[in-house]
């Protein structure tokens, strides 16, 4: 009986140790975002918010001077034409909801892959919303992350 009790105690302690190590490992694997990842995520959110609010000043700060913006329909804008399209109301967003986002850093360059749902004004009384899978890239210039390119394609809205 004493040996059986000792074996069960040993198994119990081993299992507790294993579970504790597994928990610690999972916390390490699910590490927090780095400061640069957080900064890129904040820049991306600020850019989406500025697009909705038609805030050209914020967009001017967040978009690189040589930015290339490839829309989901294949149209291409540079920084000036894109900001002007927002000011003129040609690109109108009621809201932009990020559904997925993965940020990868390569020195002073960040690649963002994501999915977003864009609510837009109705056209002829019909839904004009978009669900996009996108890739964009940011480059750190000084302390500022600026978007240098965007490319997206439409996904089915379910």
C-alpha positions as CSV (number, residue, x, y, z in Angstrom):
1,X,0.0,0.0,0.0
2,X,2.8,2.4,0.8
3,X,4.4,1.9,-2.5
4,X,1.1,2.5,-4.4
5,X,0.5,5.7,-2.4
6,X,4.1,6.8,-3.2
7,X,3.6,6.1,-6.9
8,X,0.2,8.0,-7.0
9,X,1.8,10.9,-5.2
10,X,4.7,10.9,-7.6
11,X,2.3,10.7,-10.6
12,X,0.2,13.6,-9.1
13,X,3.3,15.8,-8.6
14,X,4.6,15.0,-12.0
15,X,1.3,15.9,-13.6
16,X,1.1,19.2,-11.7
17,X,4.7,20.0,-12.8
18,X,3.9,19.1,-16.4
19,X,0.7,21.3,-16.4
20,X,2.6,24.2,-14.8
21,X,5.3,23.9,-17.4
22,X,2.8,23.7,-20.2
23,X,1.0,26.8,-19.0
24,X,4.3,28.7,-18.8
25,X,5.3,27.6,-22.2
26,X,1.9,28.7,-23.7
27,X,2.3,32.1,-22.1
28,X,5.8,32.4,-23.6
29,X,4.6,31.3,-27.1
30,X,1.7,33.8,-26.9
31,X,4.2,36.6,-26.3
32,X,3.0,40.2,-26.3
33,X,3.5,42.4,-29.3
34,X,6.8,44.2,-29.5
35,X,6.8,48.0,-29.3
36,X,7.2,48.3,-33.0
37,X,4.3,45.9,-33.7
38,X,2.1,47.9,-31.4
39,X,3.2,51.1,-33.2
40,X,2.4,49.6,-36.6
41,X,-1.0,48.4,-35.3
42,X,-1.7,51.9,-33.9
43,X,-0.7,53.5,-37.2
44,X,-2.9,51.1,-39.1
45,X,-5.9,51.9,-36.8
46,X,-5.2,55.6,-37.0
47,X,-5.1,55.4,-40.8
48,X,-8.4,53.5,-41.0
49,X,-10.0,56.0,-38.6
50,X,-8.7,58.9,-40.7
51,X,-10.2,57.4,-43.8
52,X,-13.6,57.2,-42.1
53,X,-13.3,60.7,-40.7
54,X,-11.9,62.2,-43.9
55,X,-8.9,63.5,-41.9
56,X,-6.4,64.5,-44.6
57,X,-3.9,65.9,-42.1
58,X,-3.6,62.5,-40.4
59,X,-3.4,60.7,-43.7
60,X,-0.7,63.0,-44.9
61,X,1.4,62.0,-41.9
62,X,0.7,58.2,-42.1
63,X,1.1,57.8,-45.9
64,X,4.6,57.9,-47.4
65,X,5.2,60.4,-50.1
66,X,5.9,57.6,-52.6
67,X,2.9,55.4,-51.5
68,X,1.2,53.2,-54.1
69,X,-2.4,52.3,-53.3
70,X,-3.9,49.5,-55.4
71,X,-7.7,49.2,-54.8
72,X,-9.6,46.0,-54.9
73,X,-11.0,46.9,-58.4
74,X,-7.4,47.4,-59.8
75,X,-7.4,51.2,-59.7
76,X,-4.1,52.7,-58.5
77,X,-3.6,55.9,-56.5
78,X,-0.6,57.7,-55.2
79,X,-0.6,59.6,-51.9
80,X,-1.9,62.9,-53.4
81,X,-4.7,61.3,-55.5
82,X,-5.8,59.0,-52.7
83,X,-6.1,61.8,-50.1
84,X,-7.9,63.9,-52.7
85,X,-10.4,61.1,-53.5
86,X,-11.2,61.0,-49.8
87,X,-11.5,64.8,-49.5
88,X,-13.8,64.9,-52.6
89,X,-16.0,62.0,-51.4
90,X,-15.0,59.6,-54.2
91,X,-13.6,57.2,-51.6
92,X,-16.2,57.2,-48.7
93,X,-16.1,54.9,-45.7
94,X,-18.8,54.8,-43.0
95,X,-16.7,52.4,-40.9
96,X,-13.7,50.0,-41.3
97,X,-13.7,47.0,-39.0
98,X,-10.5,44.9,-38.9
99,X,-11.4,41.2,-38.6
100,X,-7.9,39.7,-38.9
101,X,-4.5,41.3,-38.7
102,X,-1.0,39.8,-38.7
103,X,2.1,42.1,-38.5
104,X,5.6,40.9,-39.4
105,X,8.6,43.0,-38.8
106,X,11.8,43.0,-40.9
107,X,14.0,45.7,-39.4
108,X,12.4,49.1,-40.3
109,X,9.8,47.4,-42.6
110,X,6.5,45.9,-41.5
111,X,4.2,43.8,-43.6
112,X,0.6,43.7,-42.5
113,X,-1.8,41.0,-43.7
114,X,-5.4,41.3,-42.8
115,X,-9.1,41.1,-43.5
116,X,-11.4,44.1,-43.0
117,X,-15.1,44.8,-43.4
118,X,-15.8,48.3,-44.9
119,X,-19.3,49.8,-44.6
120,X,-19.9,52.3,-47.4
121,X,-22.9,54.4,-48.3
122,X,-25.7,52.7,-50.2
123,X,-25.6,53.0,-54.0
124,X,-29.1,53.2,-55.6
125,X,-30.5,51.8,-52.3
126,X,-28.2,48.8,-52.5
127,X,-25.6,47.5,-50.1
128,X,-22.1,48.8,-51.2
129,X,-20.1,47.2,-48.4
130,X,-16.8,45.5,-49.0
131,X,-14.9,42.6,-47.3
132,X,-11.3,42.8,-48.2
133,X,-8.2,40.7,-47.8
134,X,-5.2,43.0,-47.9
135,X,-1.5,43.3,-47.6
136,X,0.1,46.6,-46.9
137,X,3.6,47.6,-45.9
138,X,5.0,50.3,-43.5
139,X,8.5,51.7,-43.3
140,X,9.8,53.4,-40.2
141,X,11.1,56.9,-41.0
142,X,12.6,58.4,-37.9
143,X,10.1,57.5,-35.2
144,X,7.1,57.4,-37.6
145,X,5.7,54.4,-39.3
146,X,4.3,55.3,-42.8
147,X,2.4,53.1,-45.2
148,X,4.2,52.7,-48.5
149,X,1.9,50.3,-50.2
150,X,-1.6,48.8,-50.0
151,X,-3.1,46.1,-52.2
152,X,-6.4,44.3,-51.6
153,X,-8.9,42.0,-53.2
154,X,-12.6,41.5,-52.5
155,X,-13.9,38.6,-50.6
156,X,-17.5,37.3,-50.6
157,X,-19.7,38.9,-47.9
158,X,-21.4,36.2,-45.9
